[in-house]
Amino acid sequence: MQQTINRGLNMVHSFDWILLKSRHIVKDRWISVRTDTCQMPNGTIVDPYYVLEYPTWVNVVALTKNQEVLLVKQYRHGLRKTILELPSGAVEVEDISPLVAAKRELLEETGYTSNNFSETGILSPNPANHTNLTHCFLATDIERVADLKLDVTEQIDVVLLPIEKLIENIDNGILLQTLHVSSLFFALKKLGKVQFS
């Protein structure tokens, strides 16, 4: 097998697959599972290839004036654990943009809001088989303005943690959700708290 080594960001070859056939085996509000038949550039047929279709997601790193990060403590059934996370959620049909969704999720899950939101990055949860993207936001000078507005399946405690304490404990698994750790990295970079030596 010959491998081409490419230094830099120049994409020399396209390895795009051709989609020959596709059908849904599960389709509902929260997830759709698709099975595809594809052809690789070298002619190899890949069948079946399972694809998970999710809505666009948003994550918010929210900071108080005192440099405390707003976290939510909630049960996650996949892990069967109660964990700390960033305020986050799916972009709903009525949300006209990921920014609107981020503001809505922050307010609903925590009762906090801000006039200072900035998008810090966009991530793919898993480009191998997820179709969606996650938009990451930083909200600064947040203030509590309302009570929580939770879905029937949500039970949430709001936790304020000094940003330095969160950074100190990141190696200890204080945030387990990969996309949330990545969102925190983007926010810290935006805040000038990431240094490379």
Summary of the structure (lengths in Angstrom):
residues: 197
radius of gyration: 19.7
end to end distance: 37.0
largest distance: 60.4
contacts: 515
relative contact order: 0.17
helix: 18%
strand: 39%
